[in-house]
């Protein structure tokens, strides 16, 4: 019985490794397709090829897309999006050493330019004290209405 269990465990492990290997082949192929398109100057094709692996967490594709947002090749130049993507890489330690302080700084830069996901991530980091001093109501973070003297929810609506 032990022998059967060991054999089944080994087969299951082999099947899992094969499935993992097959799952990474398309991402690598997409990245190489994107690299070839980028080198030929077809930035739209490079973006199309890199978007799925980047959204799937492939650091090389995330970096490549971030670079395009910084340089404005094939996309509208967007420093907020670039800073946000670099923040994600730093936060997760993907392609770089995990650095929550660097991630907080990058999220702050993107937040100041109105990047909603960066604002959300930065607020979570403040709440948990990750890479930045814990502050449940940070003064430099949040939506623009935080600076209003009277919160929107307390304003009286004009009646006709």
HELIX and SHEET records of a PDB file:
HELIX    1   1 UNK A    2  UNK A   39  1                                  38    
HELIX    2   2 UNK A   43  UNK A   55  1                                  13    
HELIX    3   3 UNK A   59  UNK A   71  1                                  13    
HELIX    4   4 UNK A   79  UNK A   92  1                                  14    
HELIX    5   5 UNK A  100  UNK A  112  1                                  13    
HELIX    6   6 UNK A  116  UNK A  128  1                                  13    
HELIX    7   7 UNK A  144  UNK A  147  5                                   4    
HELIX    8   8 UNK A  152  UNK A  154  5                                   3    
END                                                                             
